Amino acid sequence: MEFKRKEIEGIEVYFFKKVTSTMDIAEDFLNKGKEVIVVAEEQSCGRGRYGRKWFSPPGGLYLSWILKREIGSDTVSKIFPVALVETLSLFGISDCRIKFPNDIIVKGKKIAGILVEKKEGCFVVGVGVNLNNSTDKIGDFAISYNEIKKEKVDIVKFLKYFIIKFKELYSEQDKILKMWSEYLIK
């Protein structure tokens, strides 16, 4: 399977055209011994919690992050949604909320989802963000960046800022719970 490798903010990122699921591909990278992010332009069998299908047409950001850091599972489940909300805000979508446990909601519709799995002493975190893709085939419960802003976003640039935001939050873990609580739909 062909891929391109690029380092973004000190993390190896592997870009694929189309895969079954970035979570499946990430398993092949578990033995690398370091953090790796696997990104696909499209997934044929993207999945969410409980094996639910994540519709993944071209134009979205679909990634799995092999997280090899000293971090608790509760922190992982909060840091990624907060980093996504903060990144979307940087790109002009400031009304994002977190729907427990793993969805990012804008205007009452899902723009992103997160899947956290523990494997071989590390976390594999799957993230799907509707960026430039149309959500017409998904239904009324989904929305994309493009549908909100009426413009396309550079997916690699978005990924870079997501990584930066994650690293900022990781270095200030004492703030995560408060931020998560503020963004949480109650």
Backbone as CSV, one residue per row, in Angstrom:
resi,resn,N_x,N_y,N_z,CA_x,CA_y,CA_z,C_x,C_y,C_z
1,MET,0.842,-1.177,0.000,0.000,0.000,0.000,0.889,1.243,0.000
2,GLU,0.642,2.129,-0.921,1.467,3.335,-1.050,1.070,4.393,-0.030
3,PHE,2.090,5.112,0.432,1.843,6.207,1.363,2.937,7.247,1.213
4,LYS,2.675,8.424,1.751,3.683,9.475,1.843,3.954,9.699,3.318
5,ARG,5.216,9.901,3.658,5.608,10.146,5.030,6.043,11.593,5.168
6,LYS,5.583,12.231,6.224,5.938,13.619,6.478,6.023,13.807,7.985
7,GLU,6.965,14.618,8.422,7.033,14.936,9.842,6.306,16.258,10.075
8,ILE,5.368,16.236,11.009,4.619,17.440,11.362,4.747,17.645,12.865
9,GLU,5.328,18.754,13.250,5.498,19.088,14.666,6.170,17.955,15.440
10,GLY,7.169,17.333,14.803,7.959,16.302,15.470,7.333,14.918,15.497
11,ILE,6.217,14.735,14.828,5.544,13.433,14.799,5.515,12.919,13.366
12,GLU,5.858,11.628,13.198,5.788,11.019,11.872,4.326,10.846,11.480
13,VAL,3.986,11.353,10.301,2.622,11.238,9.797,2.681,10.495,8.465
14,TYR,1.865,9.465,8.342,1.800,8.664,7.128,0.464,8.934,6.446
15,PHE,0.532,9.393,5.201,-0.659,9.751,4.433,-0.961,8.662,3.403
16,PHE,-2.175,8.162,3.439,-2.649,7.152,2.496,-3.801,7.733,1.682
17,LYS,-4.000,7.217,0.478,-5.143,7.646,-0.344,-6.431,7.066,0.240
18,LYS,-6.596,5.747,0.100,-7.814,5.087,0.578,-7.427,3.836,1.354
19,VAL,-8.014,3.688,2.529,-7.772,2.516,3.368,-9.121,1.987,3.854
20,THR,-9.100,0.792,4.415,-10.330,0.298,5.045,-10.634,1.183,6.246
21,SER,-9.667,1.291,7.142,-9.802,2.125,8.334,-8.407,2.516,8.806
22,THR,-8.232,3.757,9.194,-6.921,4.165,9.725,-6.617,3.406,11.010
23,MET,-7.639,2.989,11.745,-7.413,2.208,12.968,-6.768,0.869,12.619
24,ASP,-7.201,0.251,11.509,-6.601,-1.012,11.072,-5.145,-0.806,10.672
25,ILE,-4.881,0.236,9.906,-3.520,0.519,9.441,-2.619,0.872,10.623
26,ALA,-3.159,1.599,11.592,-2.364,2.001,12.763,-1.808,0.789,13.498
27,GLU,-2.554,-0.299,13.519,-2.079,-1.507,14.203,-0.757,-1.996,13.618
28,ASP,-0.549,-1.783,12.325,0.711,-2.185,11.689,1.888,-1.337,12.167
29,PHE,1.602,-0.168,12.729,2.652,0.749,13.175,2.910,0.666,14.680
30,LEU,2.161,-0.151,15.390,2.296,-0.211,16.848,3.706,-0.560,17.306
31,ASN,4.408,-1.368,16.531,5.743,-1.806,16.947,6.847,-0.806,16.637
32,LYS,6.526,0.349,16.085,7.552,1.349,15.760,8.188,1.945,17.011
33,GLY,7.489,1.884,18.134,8.057,2.373,19.381,7.978,3.873,19.572
34,LYS,7.247,4.553,18.727,7.110,6.006,18.882,5.746,6.443,18.384
35,GLU,5.445,7.714,18.647,4.175,8.247,18.178,4.153,8.312,16.661
36,VAL,3.038,7.895,16.115,2.826,7.920,14.672,1.368,8.310,14.441
37,ILE,1.129,9.072,13.393,-0.240,9.383,12.990,-0.453,8.829,11.586
38,VAL,-1.533,8.094,11.420,-1.913,7.535,10.127,-3.119,8.332,9.624
39,VAL,-3.002,8.887,8.412,-4.065,9.714,7.835,-4.498,9.104,6.506
40,ALA,-5.792,9.141,6.237,-6.305,8.671,4.947,-7.212,9.728,4.341
41,GLU,-7.147,9.839,3.017,-8.064,10.741,2.308,-9.481,10.188,2.324
42,GLU,-9.566,8.856,2.424,-10.873,8.202,2.379,-10.769,6.852,3.088
43,GLN,-11.842,6.458,3.768,-11.906,5.144,4.410,-13.127,4.399,3.870
44,SER,-12.945,3.141,3.531,-14.094,2.360,3.059,-14.862,1.734,4.219
45,CYS,-14.194,1.538,5.350,-14.833,0.919,6.524,-14.453,1.661,7.800
46,GLY,-14.489,2.992,7.758,-14.197,3.759,8.967,-15.169,3.362,10.061
47,ARG,-14.687,3.380,11.313,-15.573,2.937,12.380,-15.540,3.868,13.583
48,GLY,-16.638,3.849,14.279,-16.773,4.608,15.513,-16.940,3.650,16.677
49,ARG,-17.500,4.153,17.752,-17.718,3.311,18.928,-18.678,2.177,18.602
50,TYR,-18.472,1.059,19.286,-19.314,-0.134,19.136,-19.341,-0.652,17.704
51,GLY,-18.280,-0.365,16.941,-18.186,-0.851,15.572,-19.102,-0.151,14.587
52,ARG,-19.698,0.956,15.007,-20.572,1.708,14.098,-19.761,2.243,12.922
53,LYS,-20.385,2.306,11.764,-19.700,2.802,10.564,-19.538,4.322,10.640
54,TRP,-18.345,4.792,10.267,-18.093,6.234,10.150,-17.956,6.511,8.664
55,PHE,-18.926,7.207,8.108,-18.925,7.547,6.685,-17.732,8.454,6.413
56,SER,-16.840,8.045,5.509,-15.553,8.723,5.332,-15.229,9.007,3.874
57,PRO,-16.006,9.867,3.213,-15.719,10.182,1.815,-14.523,11.125,1.694
58,PRO,-13.977,11.280,0.499,-12.867,12.217,0.315,-13.249,13.618,0.803
59,GLY,-12.276,14.296,1.393,-12.490,15.671,1.843,-12.496,15.843,3.345
60,GLY,-12.627,14.745,4.070,-12.581,14.824,5.532,-11.172,14.543,6.031
61,LEU,-10.972,14.737,7.317,-9.713,14.357,7.963,-9.988,13.096,8.757
62,TYR,-9.346,12.004,8.367,-9.516,10.719,9.032,-8.140,10.267,9.490
63,LEU,-7.973,10.136,10.789,-6.649,9.792,11.296,-6.742,8.864,12.482
64,SER,-5.654,8.149,12.705,-5.453,7.381,13.928,-4.093,7.765,14.467
65,TRP,-4.078,8.140,15.737,-2.876,8.636,16.404,-2.441,7.583,17.411
66,ILE,-1.268,7.002,17.187,-0.693,6.074,18.153,-0.009,6.924,19.210
67,LEU,-0.608,6.946,20.378,-0.183,7.839,21.448,0.646,7.056,22.456
68,LYS,1.944,7.311,22.453,2.856,6.633,23.374,3.388,7.657,24.358
69,ARG,2.519,8.097,25.255,2.879,9.091,26.263,2.348,8.630,27.604
70,GLU,2.952,9.155,28.648,2.441,8.909,29.993,1.190,9.757,30.159
71,ILE,0.052,9.113,30.056,-1.213,9.833,30.124,-2.303,8.834,30.503
72,GLY,-3.212,9.254,31.348,-4.295,8.378,31.777,-5.424,8.328,30.767
73,SER,-6.213,7.262,30.825,-7.300,7.105,29.857,-8.352,8.201,30.000
74,ASP,-8.603,8.671,31.225,-9.565,9.753,31.413,-9.073,11.032,30.734
75,THR,-7.775,11.294,30.846,-7.201,12.482,30.205,-7.263,12.354,28.689
76,VAL,-6.950,11.169,28.164,-7.015,10.955,26.712,-8.426,11.227,26.198
77,SER,-9.427,10.745,26.935,-10.810,10.908,26.477,-11.287,12.357,26.537
78,LYS,-10.537,13.207,27.214,-10.903,14.627,27.294,-9.996,15.523,26.449
79,ILE,-8.722,15.187,26.349,-7.771,16.062,25.657,-8.066,16.134,24.152
80,PHE,-8.449,15.013,23.542,-8.691,15.026,22.099,-9.925,15.843,21.718
81,PRO,-11.061,15.681,22.406,-12.197,16.549,22.063,-11.894,18.031,22.284
82,VAL,-11.202,18.347,23.377,-10.870,19.757,23.639,-9.941,20.284,22.548
83,ALA,-8.935,19.498,22.160,-8.015,19.929,21.101,-8.764,20.151,19.786
84,LEU,-9.735,19.301,19.491,-10.522,19.472,18.262,-11.379,20.727,18.311
85,VAL,-12.055,20.945,19.435,-12.877,22.147,19.579,-12.012,23.395,19.435
86,GLU,-10.854,23.391,20.082,-9.947,24.538,20.021,-9.417,24.749,18.597
87,THR,-9.119,23.668,17.886,-8.624,23.783,16.510,-9.719,24.307,15.591
88,LEU,-10.912,23.779,15.713,-12.025,24.284,14.904,-12.256,25.763,15.171
89,SER,-12.097,26.180,16.411,-12.237,27.594,16.760,-11.169,28.442,16.070
90,LEU,-9.934,27.925,16.023,-8.858,28.633,15.312,-9.215,28.844,13.839
91,PHE,-9.990,27.915,13.291,-10.383,27.984,11.882,-11.750,28.644,11.696
92,GLY,-12.213,29.340,12.726,-13.402,30.168,12.584,-14.730,29.556,12.984
93,ILE,-14.711,28.365,13.561,-15.961,27.760,14.034,-15.908,27.754,15.564
94,SER,-16.478,28.792,16.138,-16.310,28.996,17.578,-17.470,28.477,18.423
95,ASP,-18.490,27.908,17.799,-19.640,27.446,18.577,-19.696,25.921,18.700
96,CYS,-18.533,25.279,18.759,-18.452,23.825,18.909,-18.707,23.429,20.356
97,ARG,-19.326,22.273,20.509,-19.572,21.712,21.833,-19.206,20.233,21.803
98,ILE,-18.919,19.692,22.968,-18.617,18.270,23.107,-19.875,17.560,23.593
99,LYS,-20.284,16.539,22.837,-21.391,15.684,23.267,-20.763,14.413,23.821
100,PHE,-20.958,14.179,25.104,-20.355,13.023,25.757,-20.792,11.744,25.063
101,PRO,-19.904,10.807,24.802,-18.512,10.834,25.241,-17.515,11.274,24.175
102,ASN,-17.941,11.321,22.881,-16.897,11.441,21.861,-17.273,12.224,20.611
103,ASP,-18.317,13.002,20.641,-18.735,13.734,19.444,-18.491,15.232,19.596
104,ILE,-18.186,15.879,18.485,-18.078,17.335,18.446,-19.281,17.824,17.636
105,ILE,-20.037,18.727,18.245,-21.305,19.182,17.688,-21.234,20.675,17.370
106,VAL,-21.758,21.039,16.199,-21.893,22.443,15.796,-23.312,22.615,15.256
107,LYS,-23.994,23.626,15.715,-25.360,23.898,15.238,-26.260,22.667,15.368
108,GLY,-26.041,21.897,16.432,-26.846,20.706,16.681,-26.504,19.509,15.819
109,LYS,-25.428,19.603,15.021,-25.043,18.514,14.127,-23.602,18.084,14.392
110,LYS,-23.312,16.832,14.064,-21.996,16.248,14.325,-21.002,16.658,13.242
111,ILE,-19.897,17.277,13.674,-18.824,17.635,12.750,-17.625,16.703,12.919
112,ALA,-17.524,16.047,14.075,-16.371,15.178,14.324,-16.708,14.117,15.358
113,GLY,-15.938,13.039,15.302,-16.058,11.966,16.282,-14.690,11.433,16.642
114,ILE,-14.591,10.858,17.830,-13.319,10.363,18.349,-13.535,8.949,18.884
115,LEU,-12.580,8.081,18.621,-12.607,6.706,19.112,-11.285,6.438,19.812
116,VAL,-11.335,6.032,21.073,-10.116,5.750,21.838,-10.066,4.255,22.137
117,GLU,-8.958,3.621,21.752,-8.747,2.205,22.049,-7.388,2.039,22.708
118,LYS,-7.321,1.164,23.695,-6.053,0.863,24.373,-5.504,-0.405,23.737
119,LYS,-4.254,-0.325,23.253,-3.633,-1.477,22.600,-2.153,-1.532,22.938
120,GLU,-1.700,-2.691,23.345,-0.271,-2.944,23.560,0.429,-1.832,24.334
121,GLY,-0.157,-1.402,25.425,0.482,-0.420,26.293,0.436,1.013,25.805
122,CYS,-0.365,1.281,24.792,-0.505,2.659,24.321,-1.964,2.886,23.927
123,PHE,-2.267,4.095,23.548,-3.607,4.413,23.064,-3.550,4.594,21.554
124,VAL,-4.578,4.118,20.875,-4.764,4.424,19.463,-6.055,5.239,19.408
125,VAL,-5.915,6.488,18.981,-7.042,7.410,18.982,-7.445,7.702,17.542
126,GLY,-8.645,7.314,17.194,-9.186,7.590,15.873,-9.965,8.894,15.902
127,VAL,-9.747,9.711,14.884,-10.429,11.000,14.788,-10.970,11.148,13.373
128,GLY,-12.226,11.509,13.270,-12.830,11.811,11.977,-13.450,13.191,12.042
129,VAL,-13.047,14.067,11.111,-13.571,15.434,11.087,-14.123,15.717,9.696
130,ASN,-15.369,16.146,9.641,-15.973,16.544,8.368,-15.458,17.941,8.029
131,LEU,-14.550,18.009,7.071,-13.965,19.298,6.695,-14.493,19.763,5.345
132,ASN,-13.952,19.207,4.257,-14.329,19.649,2.910,-15.351,18.730,2.253
133,ASN,-15.733,17.685,2.935,-16.673,16.722,2.370,-18.117,17.183,2.547
134,SER,-18.963,16.699,1.654,-20.400,16.952,1.770,-20.984,15.916,2.720
135,THR,-21.954,16.318,3.496,-22.608,15.370,4.403,-23.992,14.975,3.895
136,ASP,-24.294,15.280,2.635,-25.610,14.967,2.058,-25.994,13.498,2.224
137,LYS,-25.032,12.592,2.019,-25.328,11.160,2.068,-25.400,10.623,3.494
138,ILE,-25.007,11.427,4.453,-24.987,10.962,5.841,-26.342,11.168,6.505
139,GLY,-26.955,12.289,6.241,-28.237,12.594,6.866,-28.208,13.949,7.553
140,ASP,-29.316,14.286,8.164,-29.475,15.601,8.784,-28.692,15.789,10.074
141,PHE,-28.082,14.731,10.578,-27.395,14.845,11.862,-25.922,15.241,11.728
142,ALA,-25.415,15.415,10.503,-24.000,15.733,10.297,-23.839,17.063,9.567
143,ILE,-22.668,17.658,9.747,-22.335,18.934,9.101,-20.828,18.960,8.868
144,SER,-20.381,19.756,7.908,-18.944,19.865,7.640,-18.492,21.325,7.736
145,TYR,-17.185,21.487,7.869,-16.580,22.821,7.886,-17.005,23.597,6.636
146,ASN,-16.902,22.947,5.477,-17.238,23.579,4.198,-18.698,24.035,4.164
147,GLU,-19.587,23.246,4.729,-21.005,23.610,4.736,-21.274,24.805,5.656
148,ILE,-20.465,24.957,6.688,-20.633,26.081,7.614,-19.972,27.342,7.069
149,LYS,-18.707,27.233,6.671,-17.907,28.402,6.281,-18.007,28.737,4.796
150,LYS,-18.556,27.825,3.998,-18.666,28.023,2.542,-17.297,28.199,1.889
151,GLU,-16.314,27.496,2.448,-14.957,27.497,1.891,-14.271,26.202,2.297
152,LYS,-13.231,25.871,1.562,-12.466,24.666,1.878,-11.305,25.025,2.789
153,VAL,-10.877,24.044,3.551,-9.756,24.220,4.459,-8.631,23.288,4.011
154,ASP,-7.404,23.722,4.184,-6.240,22.888,3.896,-6.159,21.826,4.996
155,ILE,-6.360,20.573,4.622,-6.437,19.492,5.606,-5.117,19.307,6.350
156,VAL,-3.990,19.420,5.666,-2.691,19.260,6.334,-2.454,20.410,7.312
157,LYS,-2.852,21.601,6.932,-2.734,22.752,7.837,-3.616,22.546,9.073
158,PHE,-4.828,22.059,8.865,-5.725,21.776,9.986,-5.087,20.738,10.908
159,LEU,-4.527,19.679,10.321,-3.862,18.636,11.105,-2.711,19.217,11.916
160,LYS,-1.910,20.071,11.289,-0.775,20.686,11.987,-1.251,21.452,13.223
161,TYR,-2.291,22.254,13.073,-2.780,23.028,14.213,-3.443,22.141,15.262
162,PHE,-4.035,21.042,14.836,-4.594,20.077,15.779,-3.469,19.462,16.623
163,ILE,-2.367,19.109,15.979,-1.213,18.558,16.704,-0.652,19.595,17.670
164,ILE,-0.496,20.825,17.200,0.009,21.904,18.065,-0.904,22.079,19.274
165,LYS,-2.199,22.117,19.038,-3.160,22.312,20.133,-3.094,21.147,21.113
166,PHE,-2.980,19.922,20.597,-2.844,18.759,21.475,-1.609,18.900,22.362
167,LYS,-0.484,19.260,21.758,0.763,19.390,22.526,0.656,20.480,23.590
168,GLU,0.012,21.590,23.255,-0.194,22.657,24.249,-1.003,22.133,25.428
169,LEU,-2.082,21.450,25.136,-2.937,20.915,26.195,-2.222,19.839,27.000
170,TYR,-1.433,19.019,26.326,-0.690,17.963,27.014,0.271,18.564,28.038
171,SER,0.858,19.702,27.693,1.809,20.340,28.612,1.104,21.094,29.738
172,GLU,-0.203,21.267,29.629,-0.982,21.974,30.658,-2.190,21.130,31.054
173,GLN,-1.952,19.884,31.437,-3.043,18.951,31.687,-3.990,19.394,32.796
174,ASP,-3.512,20.249,33.685,-4.367,20.720,34.775,-5.551,21.543,34.260
175,LYS,-5.478,22.056,33.044,-6.549,22.881,32.471,-7.599,22.065,31.707
176,ILE,-7.273,20.824,31.370,-8.118,20.051,30.460,-9.515,19.810,31.017
177,LEU,-9.625,19.371,32.261,-10.933,19.058,32.824,-11.843,20.285,32.823
178,LYS,-11.297,21.422,33.190,-12.087,22.658,33.216,-12.558,23.016,31.797
179,MET,-11.649,22.952,30.833,-12.014,23.278,29.452,-13.054,22.290,28.917
180,TRP,-12.825,21.008,29.185,-13.751,19.972,28.732,-15.141,20.230,29.305
181,SER,-15.207,20.558,30.595,-16.491,20.836,31.256,-17.187,22.044,30.640
182,GLU,-16.408,23.057,30.273,-16.989,24.254,29.660,-17.568,23.963,28.274
183,TYR,-16.930,23.072,27.525,-17.400,22.746,26.176,-18.487,21.671,26.160
184,LEU,-18.634,20.942,27.256,-19.553,19.813,27.314,-21.009,20.268,27.237
185,ILE,-21.795,19.573,26.410,-23.240,19.815,26.366,-23.825,19.182,27.620
186,LYS,-24.503,19.982,28.395,-25.057,19.467,29.662,-26.545,19.260,29.558
